[in-house]
Amino acid sequence: MQSTHEELMRQTQSQLGEIQSALDSGTFKPIRRMLNGLQPAEIAHLLESSPSPSRWLIWKLIDKEAEGEVLQELAYDIQTQILQRMNAEEVVDITEGLDTDDAADILQQLPNQVIKQVLAAMTEQDRMRVEHVLSYDEDTAGGLMNTDTITVRPRLTLDVVLRYLRRHDELPDSTDNLIVVNRTGQFVGLLPIAKLLTSSPTSTVREVMQTDVEAIPVKMSDSEVANLFELHDWISAPVVDEEQRVVGRITIDDVVDVIREDADHSLMSMAGLDEDEDTFASVRRAIPRRAIWLGVNLLTAITASAVINIFEDTIEKVVALAVLMPIVASMGGVAGSQTLTVVIRGMALGQIGRNNISWLMSRELRVGLLNGLLWALVMAGITSLWFGDPKIAVIIAAAMIINLITAAGAGALLPILLKRMNIDPALAGSVALTTVTDVVGFFAFLGLATYFYG
């Protein structure tokens, strides 16, 4: 039986084939009918899987009522491309009916002048809510939250609360708790819906509410919020300002987006790319993003080559050195990447700090030393049999030990140093590590060879 993911891939490719055939023949009605029979997330997936030339044509065939929901499901890069083609009135129409946080996410991608026009066209209540979310950085709890909350007072009876809820046409999505506040709007606790439904109607909110929970500070980073949701298995959580007043709430669907973005960031950053990189971006858009880090990598490669050039005379005397050099650098690079990945992941999960970094550094150095000894012995035996020269076997063994220890230390230390310099370790760590392992590896190997062979 195919997995859900495989089924989605098969379905998407089938639909893309139908769309392309219809576009080629100029018959748009079948596409419109098919698109508007799909869920917003499915339409978004189709758009993201379509080459950029046909993407705008497909977008124009989506029902106006569904555009807002589809847009919020799209990757940031594709959202931006679509929004750039819209005027202020079209943006107002597309954000109407969206949750406050989703509307704010869309507006944050627009020029300031267009944002002002869109806000001016909104109702006063919607404008105040969106402006409140926009006042916070998008990577904080405030930028992530939705202002649509239901709050109750501790002194109310559960019967009164139930009658109050029945006056609503519907509850906000992912409502598993009601937020309990005092008369000044400060957070007091949570009233679980399960408690509300199973407790005596004559009980007060104060008697059944949970007070052993803490609200999320409005300026907490979205990654920390995601960690809290994972730790406590929350579905939703209240957000408070500096005075502990409730300003909104965060729901699990928003946290899932954060987790996915962080995972994309970690994966794409290892190649020097943005997490919102469009798979089907045009050549014009793809070239600049990749060219920058290719240029940085070229500079590091030139640095390593300059080290090799210092020992040109030694290489000419012992040709085997040219054959063995890549092995030393490669082993160091792989060992360093292993440590780098572990440390960056630990930092992302909030597991690494000043109290345990020294232990981690010591552990990685010991791992580097023991792995260095193991594979140095293996490579020394191979080299000795290959070239029949015990001297060069000793040289490559010593160089591998030096480089694997260096790689382990650099892999543990570089992410911490880069973070202190406000440089993203996931983005710059691998480039810096490659430079260190290449330079140290070549210098150790060729330097020892120069010493032994004169």
C-alpha positions as CSV (number, residue, x, y, z in Angstrom):
1,M,0.0,0.0,0.0
2,Q,1.4,3.4,-1.0
3,S,2.1,5.9,1.7
4,T,0.1,9.2,1.9
5,H,3.1,11.1,0.7
6,E,3.7,8.9,-2.3
7,E,0.0,9.1,-3.2
8,L,0.1,12.9,-3.0
9,M,3.2,12.9,-5.3
10,R,1.4,10.6,-7.8
11,Q,-1.7,12.7,-7.7
12,T,0.2,16.0,-8.1
13,Q,2.1,14.7,-11.2
14,S,-1.2,13.5,-12.7
15,Q,-2.9,16.8,-12.1
16,L,0.1,18.7,-13.5
17,G,-0.1,16.6,-16.6
18,E,-3.7,17.5,-17.0
19,I,-3.1,21.2,-16.4
20,Q,-0.2,21.3,-18.9
21,S,-2.3,19.5,-21.6
22,A,-5.1,21.9,-21.0
23,L,-2.8,25.0,-21.1
24,D,-1.3,23.8,-24.3
25,S,-4.7,23.4,-25.9
26,G,-6.0,26.7,-24.5
27,T,-9.0,25.0,-22.8
28,F,-9.1,26.5,-19.3
29,K,-12.5,25.4,-18.1
30,P,-11.4,21.8,-17.1
31,I,-8.5,23.3,-15.1
32,R,-10.8,25.8,-13.3
33,R,-13.2,23.0,-12.4
34,M,-10.4,20.7,-11.2
35,L,-8.7,23.4,-9.2
36,N,-11.7,24.6,-7.4
37,G,-12.6,21.0,-6.3
38,L,-9.4,20.8,-4.3
39,Q,-8.5,21.9,-0.8
40,P,-6.5,25.2,-0.5
41,A,-3.4,23.3,0.6
42,E,-3.7,21.0,-2.4
43,I,-4.0,23.9,-4.8
44,A,-0.9,25.5,-3.1
45,H,1.0,22.3,-3.6
46,L,0.1,22.3,-7.3
47,L,1.3,25.9,-7.7
48,E,4.6,25.2,-5.9
49,S,5.1,22.1,-8.2
50,S,4.4,24.1,-11.4
51,P,7.2,25.8,-13.5
52,S,7.0,29.5,-13.1
53,P,5.7,30.3,-16.6
54,S,2.4,28.5,-16.0
55,R,2.1,29.5,-12.3
56,W,0.3,32.8,-12.9
57,L,-2.1,31.3,-15.4
58,I,-3.1,28.7,-12.8
59,W,-3.5,31.4,-10.1
60,K,-5.9,33.4,-12.3
61,L,-8.2,30.3,-12.5
62,I,-8.7,30.0,-8.8
63,D,-12.0,31.2,-7.4
64,K,-11.6,34.7,-5.7
65,E,-13.1,33.4,-2.5
66,A,-10.4,30.8,-2.2
67,E,-7.4,33.0,-3.1
68,G,-6.6,34.1,0.5
69,E,-6.6,30.6,1.9
70,V,-4.4,29.3,-1.0
71,L,-2.0,32.2,-0.6
72,Q,-1.3,31.6,3.1
73,E,-0.4,28.0,2.3
74,L,2.2,29.0,-0.3
75,A,6.0,29.3,0.4
76,Y,7.2,32.8,1.1
77,D,9.0,33.2,-2.2
78,I,6.0,32.3,-4.3
79,Q,3.7,34.4,-2.1
80,T,5.9,37.4,-2.8
81,Q,5.8,36.8,-6.6
82,I,2.0,36.7,-6.6
83,L,1.6,39.7,-4.2
84,Q,3.9,41.8,-6.4
85,R,1.3,41.6,-9.2
86,M,-1.5,42.9,-7.1
87,N,-2.7,46.3,-6.2
88,A,-3.9,47.4,-2.8
89,E,-7.6,46.7,-3.5
90,E,-6.8,43.1,-4.6
91,V,-4.7,42.6,-1.4
92,V,-7.6,43.8,0.8
93,D,-10.0,41.4,-0.9
94,I,-7.6,38.5,-0.6
95,T,-7.0,39.1,3.2
96,E,-10.7,39.5,4.0
97,G,-11.8,36.7,6.3
98,L,-8.3,35.5,7.1
99,D,-7.1,35.1,10.7
100,T,-5.2,38.1,12.0
101,D,-1.8,36.3,12.0
102,D,-2.2,35.1,8.5
103,A,-3.2,38.5,7.2
104,A,-0.2,40.0,9.0
105,D,2.1,37.5,7.4
106,I,0.9,38.4,4.0
107,L,1.1,42.2,4.6
108,Q,4.7,41.9,5.9
109,Q,5.8,41.0,2.4
110,L,4.5,44.2,0.8
111,P,6.1,47.7,0.5
112,N,5.3,50.1,3.3
113,Q,3.2,52.3,1.0
114,V,1.0,49.4,-0.1
115,I,0.6,48.2,3.6
116,K,-0.7,51.6,4.5
117,Q,-3.2,51.5,1.6
118,V,-4.4,48.0,2.6
119,L,-4.8,48.9,6.3
120,A,-6.7,52.1,5.4
121,A,-9.2,50.0,3.4
122,M,-9.9,47.6,6.3
123,T,-12.6,47.9,8.9
124,E,-11.4,49.7,12.1
125,Q,-11.6,46.5,14.1
126,D,-9.6,44.4,11.6
127,R,-7.1,47.2,11.1
128,M,-6.4,47.5,14.9
129,R,-5.9,43.7,15.2
130,V,-3.5,43.5,12.2
131,E,-1.6,46.6,13.2
132,H,-1.1,45.1,16.7
133,V,0.4,41.9,15.2
134,L,2.5,43.9,12.7
135,S,4.1,45.8,15.6
136,Y,6.0,42.7,16.6
137,D,8.8,41.0,14.8
138,E,7.5,38.2,12.6
139,D,9.9,35.7,14.2
140,T,8.5,36.3,17.7
141,A,5.5,35.0,19.6
142,G,3.8,38.4,18.9
143,G,4.3,38.0,15.1
144,L,3.0,34.4,15.3
145,M,-0.1,34.9,17.5
146,N,-3.7,35.4,16.6
147,T,-5.7,38.1,18.4
148,D,-8.9,36.1,18.2
149,T,-9.3,34.8,21.8
150,I,-12.1,34.0,24.2
151,T,-11.5,35.1,27.7
152,V,-13.5,34.6,30.9
153,R,-13.4,35.9,34.5
154,P,-12.6,33.6,37.5
155,R,-15.8,34.5,39.4
156,L,-18.2,33.3,36.7
157,T,-20.1,30.0,37.0
158,L,-19.6,27.4,34.3
159,D,-23.3,27.7,33.4
160,V,-22.8,31.4,32.6
161,V,-19.7,30.6,30.5
162,L,-21.6,27.9,28.5
163,R,-24.4,30.4,27.8
164,Y,-21.8,32.9,26.7
165,L,-20.2,30.4,24.3
166,R,-23.6,29.5,22.8
167,R,-23.9,33.1,21.7
168,H,-21.0,32.6,19.3
169,D,-21.6,31.3,15.8
170,E,-18.4,29.4,16.0
171,L,-15.3,29.1,18.2
172,P,-11.8,30.1,17.0
173,D,-9.9,27.1,15.5
174,S,-8.0,24.8,17.8
175,T,-9.8,26.1,20.9
176,D,-9.0,23.6,23.6
177,N,-8.9,26.1,26.5
178,L,-10.6,29.3,27.4
179,I,-8.2,32.0,28.8
180,V,-9.0,33.2,32.3
181,V,-8.1,36.8,33.0
182,N,-8.7,39.3,35.8
183,R,-10.6,42.6,35.4
184,T,-7.5,44.3,34.0
185,G,-7.0,41.6,31.4
186,Q,-4.0,40.0,33.1
187,F,-3.5,36.2,32.6
188,V,-4.7,34.1,35.6
189,G,-5.0,30.6,34.2
190,L,-6.7,28.3,31.7
191,L,-10.2,26.7,31.6
192,P,-10.0,23.5,29.6
193,I,-13.0,22.8,27.4
194,A,-13.1,19.2,28.8
195,K,-13.4,20.6,32.4
196,L,-16.1,23.0,31.3
197,L,-18.2,20.2,29.8
198,T,-17.7,17.6,32.6
199,S,-17.9,19.8,35.7
200,S,-20.9,20.9,37.6
201,P,-22.6,24.0,36.0
202,T,-22.8,25.6,39.4
203,S,-19.0,25.5,39.9
204,T,-17.1,28.7,39.3
205,V,-14.3,29.1,36.8
206,R,-11.9,29.6,39.7
207,E,-12.7,26.2,41.2
208,V,-11.9,24.2,38.0
209,M,-9.3,26.3,36.1
210,Q,-5.7,25.4,35.8
211,T,-3.2,27.9,37.4
212,D,0.0,25.8,37.0
213,V,0.6,27.0,33.5
214,E,2.6,30.0,32.2
215,A,1.7,32.1,29.3
216,I,4.2,32.8,26.4
217,P,5.9,36.2,26.5
218,V,5.1,38.2,23.4
219,K,8.8,38.8,22.5
220,M,9.8,35.1,22.8
221,S,11.4,33.8,19.6
222,D,9.3,31.5,17.4
223,S,11.8,28.6,17.8
224,E,11.5,28.8,21.6
225,V,7.7,28.8,21.2
226,A,7.9,25.6,19.1
227,N,10.1,24.0,21.7
228,L,7.6,24.7,24.4
229,F,4.7,23.3,22.3
230,E,6.8,20.1,21.7
231,L,7.7,19.8,25.3
232,H,4.2,20.3,26.7
233,D,2.1,18.8,23.8
234,W,0.1,22.0,23.6
235,I,-2.7,22.6,21.1
236,S,-2.9,26.3,21.9
237,A,-1.2,28.7,24.4
238,P,-2.0,32.3,25.5
239,V,0.5,35.2,24.7
240,V,1.0,38.0,27.2
241,D,2.8,41.3,27.1
242,E,5.3,42.7,29.7
243,E,2.4,43.5,32.1
244,Q,1.0,39.9,31.8
245,R,-2.0,41.2,29.9
246,V,-3.3,38.7,27.4
247,V,-2.7,40.0,23.8
248,G,-3.4,36.8,21.8
249,R,-2.8,33.1,21.5
250,I,-0.7,30.7,19.4
251,T,-2.1,27.5,17.9
252,I,-0.5,24.3,16.9
253,D,-0.9,24.9,13.1
254,D,1.3,28.0,13.4
255,V,3.9,26.1,15.4
256,V,4.0,23.3,12.7
257,D,4.8,26.0,10.1
258,V,7.7,27.2,12.3
259,I,9.0,23.7,12.7
260,R,8.9,23.1,9.0
261,E,10.6,26.4,8.3
262,D,13.4,25.6,10.7
263,A,13.9,22.2,9.1
264,D,13.9,23.8,5.6
265,H,16.4,26.4,6.9
266,S,18.8,23.8,8.3
267,L,18.7,21.7,5.1
268,M,19.0,24.6,2.6
269,S,21.5,26.5,4.6
270,M,24.0,23.7,4.3
271,A,24.1,24.5,0.6
272,G,24.1,28.3,1.1
273,L,20.5,28.7,0.0
274,D,17.5,30.3,1.5
275,E,14.8,28.1,3.1
276,D,12.2,29.7,0.9
277,E,14.1,28.8,-2.3
278,D,11.6,28.2,-5.1
279,T,12.2,24.8,-6.7
280,F,10.9,26.1,-10.0
281,A,12.3,29.7,-9.8
282,S,13.4,31.2,-13.1
283,V,17.1,31.2,-14.1
284,R,17.2,35.0,-13.5
285,R,16.1,34.5,-9.9
286,A,18.2,31.4,-9.2
287,I,21.6,32.6,-10.4
288,P,22.3,35.5,-7.9
289,R,21.3,33.4,-4.9
290,R,23.7,30.6,-5.8
291,A,26.4,32.7,-7.2
292,I,27.1,34.5,-3.9
293,W,28.0,31.3,-2.0
294,L,29.9,29.8,-5.0
295,G,32.0,32.9,-4.8
296,V,32.6,32.5,-1.1
297,N,33.5,28.9,-1.7
298,L,35.9,29.9,-4.4
299,L,37.8,32.1,-2.0
300,T,38.1,29.3,0.5
301,A,39.4,27.0,-2.3
302,I,42.0,29.5,-3.3
303,T,43.2,29.7,0.3
304,A,43.6,25.9,0.4
305,S,45.4,26.0,-2.9
306,A,47.7,28.7,-1.7
307,V,48.8,26.4,1.2
308,I,49.5,23.6,-1.4
309,N,51.5,26.0,-3.4
310,I,53.8,26.6,-0.5
311,F,55.0,23.0,-0.6
312,E,55.3,22.8,-4.5
313,D,58.9,21.6,-4.3
314,T,58.1,18.8,-1.9
315,I,55.2,17.6,-4.1
316,E,57.5,17.5,-7.1
317,K,60.0,15.3,-5.2
318,V,57.3,12.9,-3.9
319,V,54.5,12.4,-6.5
320,A,52.5,10.2,-4.1
321,L,51.7,13.2,-2.0
322,A,49.5,14.6,-4.8
323,V,47.6,11.3,-4.8
324,L,47.1,11.2,-1.0
325,M,46.4,14.8,-0.3
326,P,42.6,14.7,-1.0
327,I,42.2,11.8,1.5
328,V,43.4,13.8,4.4
329,A,41.2,16.9,3.6
330,S,38.2,14.7,2.9
331,M,38.4,12.7,6.1
332,G,38.7,16.0,8.1
333,G,35.7,17.5,6.2
334,V,33.4,14.6,6.9
335,A,34.4,14.3,10.6
336,G,34.0,18.1,11.1
337,S,30.5,18.0,9.4
338,Q,29.4,15.3,11.8
339,T,30.3,17.4,14.8
340,L,28.9,20.6,13.2
341,T,25.6,19.0,12.5
342,V,25.2,17.7,16.0
343,V,26.1,21.1,17.6
344,I,23.9,23.1,15.3
345,R,21.0,20.8,16.0
346,G,21.7,21.0,19.8
347,M,21.7,24.8,19.6
348,A,18.4,24.9,17.6
349,L,16.8,22.7,20.3
350,G,18.2,24.9,23.1
351,Q,20.2,22.0,24.6
352,I,23.7,23.7,24.4
353,G,24.8,26.5,26.8
354,R,27.7,27.7,28.8
355,N,27.2,25.0,31.4
356,N,27.7,22.0,29.0
357,I,29.7,23.3,26.1
358,S,33.0,22.4,27.7
359,W,31.9,18.8,28.2
360,L,30.7,18.6,24.6
361,M,33.9,20.1,23.3
362,S,35.9,17.5,25.3
363,R,33.7,14.7,24.1
364,E,34.1,15.7,20.4
365,L,37.9,16.0,20.8
366,R,38.1,12.5,22.2
367,V,35.9,11.2,19.5
368,G,38.2,12.9,16.9
369,L,41.3,11.5,18.5
370,L,40.0,7.9,18.7
371,N,38.6,8.0,15.1
372,G,41.8,9.6,14.0
373,L,43.9,6.8,15.5
374,L,41.6,4.1,14.0
375,W,41.6,5.3,10.5
376,A,45.1,6.6,10.6
377,L,46.3,3.0,11.2
378,V,44.1,1.7,8.4
379,M,45.3,4.3,6.0
380,A,48.9,3.8,7.0
381,G,48.7,0.1,6.2
382,I,47.0,0.8,2.8
383,T,49.6,3.5,2.0
384,S,52.5,1.2,2.9
385,L,51.3,-1.6,0.7
386,W,50.3,0.9,-2.1
387,F,53.6,2.8,-2.4
388,G,56.0,0.6,-0.4
389,D,57.2,3.5,1.6
390,P,56.8,3.3,5.4
391,K,57.8,6.9,5.8
392,I,54.9,8.3,3.8
393,A,52.6,5.9,5.6
394,V,53.6,7.5,8.9
395,I,53.2,11.0,7.4
396,I,49.6,10.4,6.3
397,A,48.7,8.7,9.6
398,A,50.0,11.7,11.6
399,A,48.3,14.2,9.3
400,M,44.9,12.4,9.6
401,I,45.1,12.3,13.4
402,I,45.9,16.1,13.5
403,N,43.1,16.9,11.0
404,L,40.4,14.8,12.6
405,I,41.1,16.3,16.0
406,T,41.1,19.8,14.5
407,A,37.9,19.1,12.6
408,A,36.1,17.9,15.8
409,G,37.2,21.0,17.7
410,A,36.3,23.4,14.8
411,G,32.9,21.7,14.3
412,A,32.0,22.2,18.0
413,L,33.5,25.7,18.3
414,L,32.6,27.4,15.0
415,P,28.7,27.4,15.5
416,I,29.1,29.1,18.9
417,L,31.5,31.7,17.7
418,L,29.4,32.4,14.6
419,K,26.3,32.8,16.7
420,R,28.1,35.3,19.0
421,M,29.0,37.3,15.9
422,N,25.3,37.2,14.9
423,I,26.1,35.0,11.9
424,D,23.8,32.1,11.1
425,P,25.8,28.9,11.9
426,A,23.7,26.8,9.6
427,L,24.5,29.2,6.7
428,A,28.2,29.9,7.3
429,G,29.3,27.0,9.4
430,S,30.0,24.5,6.6
431,V,31.9,27.0,4.5
432,A,34.1,28.0,7.5
433,L,34.6,24.4,8.5
434,T,35.7,23.4,5.0
435,T,38.3,26.1,5.0
436,V,39.7,25.0,8.4
437,T,39.9,21.3,7.5
438,D,41.4,21.9,4.1
439,V,44.0,24.3,5.3
440,V,45.0,22.3,8.4
441,G,44.9,19.0,6.5
442,F,47.1,20.2,3.6
443,F,49.4,22.1,5.9
444,A,49.9,19.1,8.3
445,F,50.4,16.6,5.5
446,L,52.7,18.6,3.3
447,G,54.5,20.2,6.3
448,L,55.3,16.7,7.7
449,A,56.4,15.5,4.2
450,T,58.7,18.5,3.9
451,Y,60.3,17.8,7.3
452,F,60.8,14.1,6.5
453,Y,61.9,14.4,2.9
454,G,63.8,17.6,3.3
